[in-house]
Structures are given as structure tokens and as C-alpha cells.
Amino acid sequence: MKNNKKSIIIGGLVLVALIAVFAAVFAFNRPATNKGGKSIVIEVKNSAGEVSSYDLSTDAEYLRGAMDELSENGSGFSYSGSDSDYGLMVEYVNEERADYAQDGAYWALYVNGEYGQYGADAQPVADGDTYTWAYEAAQ
């Protein structure tokens, strides 16, 4: 009986040692994350129809995070808005205001030329995509 308990204890120690070895091997060989793993473009089409384009390498999961990075890196891109139950309502882009209540204008989001289905908070960022903020006025 003592031999059986001794074998179980030795087996348990060997198992713990193997787990430690595998954990160490994984830690040293796992792929490193690359800063700026996704290359995207954020465009701004202002009320005069002029387009500004900003290239960005980002790890952001959602567009708002990428926009924050872009506005903080000295690119000249800026935005602001208000948070609501539906997410961020973008009111200013590059210091130009779009106020639907005042002049029927708003900032529309396009993803690869298609009208966006999500706001900046929920729009996933994918490598190679172009996100366009376009000033649009009601007609």
C-alpha cells in the first residue's frame, strides 16, 4: 500500500514538472504581437467636399479606439461627440460641426465605400479597410 501511495506522489510530481516545462516552452515560443498589426485608412470628407486621408497602423479592435490613436499622434485628425445609449454620436470631425437639429447635417460613416451599419464604438477594425466620415446635409 505504501508503494502505491509513493508511486502516485511521484507520478503527480512528474506531471507538475511536465506542465511547468510545457508552460516555459510556450512562453518563450509564442508569437509576439506586432504593434500596429492592422493597416487602415480613415478619411474625412468635409462640407466643401474636400477629402483628407490618414493612414494608421493600429491594434484597435473598434474604430473609436483607432480614432483615438489617430487624434493623439499629431496627424491633424480630431473628433468629438457625446455618448448616448446608442454609443458615440460624432458631432465634430476635424473641428467642423455637423448638427442635425440646427442645419440637418450629420457625420455619416462609410466602410469601404458602403454606408456603415455600426457606430464608431461598435464598428470592428479590419486590416486594409477604409473608414470615411462624410459630412452629409439633409435635402
SVG drawing of the C-alpha trace seen along z (x, -y; Angstrom):
<svg xmlns="http://www.w3.org/2000/svg" viewBox="-35 -76 47 78">
<polyline fill="none" stroke="black" stroke-width="0.4" points="0.0,0.0 2.9,-2.4 4.5,-1.6 1.2,-2.6 1.0,-6.0 4.6,-6.6 4.0,-5.9 1.0,-8.3 3.1,-11.1 6.0,-10.6 3.6,-10.5 2.0,-13.7 5.4,-15.4 6.4,-14.3 3.1,-15.6 3.6,-19.0 7.2,-19.1 6.0,-18.4 3.3,-21.1 6.0,-23.6 8.3,-22.6 5.5,-22.9 4.4,-26.3 8.0,-27.6 8.4,-26.4 5.1,-28.1 6.1,-31.3 9.4,-31.5 7.9,-30.4 4.6,-32.2 4.2,-34.6 4.9,-38.2 2.2,-40.8 3.1,-43.4 2.3,-47.0 0.2,-48.3 -1.0,-44.9 -3.7,-46.4 -3.2,-49.0 -6.3,-51.1 -7.3,-54.4 -9.5,-57.0 -10.9,-59.6 -12.8,-62.8 -15.0,-64.4 -15.9,-67.9 -18.9,-70.1 -17.0,-71.5 -16.4,-68.0 -12.6,-68.1 -11.2,-64.8 -8.4,-64.3 -6.9,-60.9 -5.0,-59.4 -3.1,-56.1 -2.9,-54.3 -1.3,-51.1 -3.3,-50.0 -4.1,-47.2 -7.5,-48.7 -10.5,-46.4 -13.1,-49.0 -13.0,-52.2 -13.3,-54.6 -10.0,-53.2 -8.3,-53.7 -9.7,-57.3 -8.4,-58.0 -4.9,-56.8 -5.0,-58.9 -6.1,-62.0 -3.3,-61.6 -0.5,-61.0 -0.2,-64.6 -1.8,-63.7 -4.2,-66.7 -7.3,-64.4 -9.7,-65.3 -13.2,-64.3 -15.6,-64.8 -19.1,-63.9 -21.4,-62.8 -22.0,-59.4 -25.6,-58.1 -27.5,-54.9 -26.7,-54.1 -22.9,-54.8 -20.9,-57.8 -22.7,-60.4 -20.0,-62.2 -20.6,-65.9 -17.2,-67.3 -14.7,-65.9 -11.5,-68.0 -13.2,-70.9 -16.2,-71.0 -19.6,-70.6 -22.5,-68.7 -25.7,-69.5 -28.8,-67.8 -31.1,-69.9 -29.5,-73.1 -28.9,-72.6 -30.0,-69.0 -26.3,-67.8 -24.6,-64.8 -21.4,-62.8 -22.1,-59.6 -19.7,-56.7 -18.8,-54.6 -16.8,-51.4 -15.0,-50.6 -17.5,-52.9 -20.6,-51.3 -22.8,-53.0 -21.8,-51.8 -24.1,-49.6 -22.5,-50.4 -21.3,-53.5 -17.6,-54.2 -18.0,-52.3 -19.2,-49.1 -17.5,-49.2 -14.8,-46.4 -11.5,-47.4 -10.1,-45.1 -6.8,-45.2 -6.9,-47.0 -10.3,-48.7 -11.1,-52.4 -13.4,-54.3 -14.8,-57.5 -16.5,-60.2 -18.6,-62.2 -20.4,-65.5 -24.0,-65.0 -26.8,-67.5 -30.5,-66.6 -32.1,-67.7"/>
</svg>
